[in-house]
Amino acid sequence: MDASSQAAAPSMQHPPATIKRMWQSSFMLSALILVVSLVYSLLYYGSWALLSLNQAVGVTAALMIGISYAMSGMAYYFDFLDEKVAYRKYYGLVGLLFAFAYAYGLFFLDPDRYFYGFFSNLGSADFILGILAMIILAGMVVISTPQGIRAIGAQNWRLGLRAGYLASALFVARAVVVWGGEWKTWVHQGYWFFPPSMLVATVFTVVVILFRGSIFVARELRKASKST
């Protein structure tokens, strides 16, 4: 869902067969991640429950969105991956679908808080962080439509997609708020070889954000070397 400076123009249209293949690839990858996450949850908790199932959906969302963001960076460093950059949009969209599914699952996971008590808890940190992140991602989908790109222009479109990293940072902050207690318990228990799945997804997201930052540093260093 992010675009590198070397990405193709947004007006470029792919053949229907190519678009179908990219959608299929995205759903196949997300299905694989979901299955692995479910197995991981079973091994970690010892059984499946609504909590572990919803966590697996959340992990899938985080990894799909993170992979989407990372693909532009990978193409920046490795030219042979340029042709795969087009997949990032579809990976990100599928990740967003899983993110909405995760949010929807919260209604059943804790209805007193997320359904009946939605408005009374609207000012809490996890609500604010999660809602802001989802609004940003939804906005990115809107501006990525042909109509949205024409309305704001290609340059503003690319700048707008960078807001996705802010959404990722908000998701990281929310994860710390919601799962921080479980992570502390895990650290104190000393089971370093088997971290909570949400911690794995959060660390991956942080790495992706730092990876994107490395591109900015690399560009500035390149400019500095050319000017000397």
Secondary structure, 3 states (H helix, E strand, C coil): CCCCCCCCCCCCCCCHHHHHHHHHHHHHHHHHHHHHHHHHHHHHHCCCCHHHHHHHHHHHHHHHHHHHHHHHHHHHHCHHHHHHCCHHHHHHHHHHHHHHHHHHHHHHHCHHHHCCCCCCCCCCHHHHHHHHHHHHHHHHHHHCCHHHHHHHCHHHHHHHHCHHHHHHHHHHHHHHHHHHHHHHHHHHHCCCCCCCHHHHHHHHHHHHHHHHHHHHHHHHHHHHHHHC
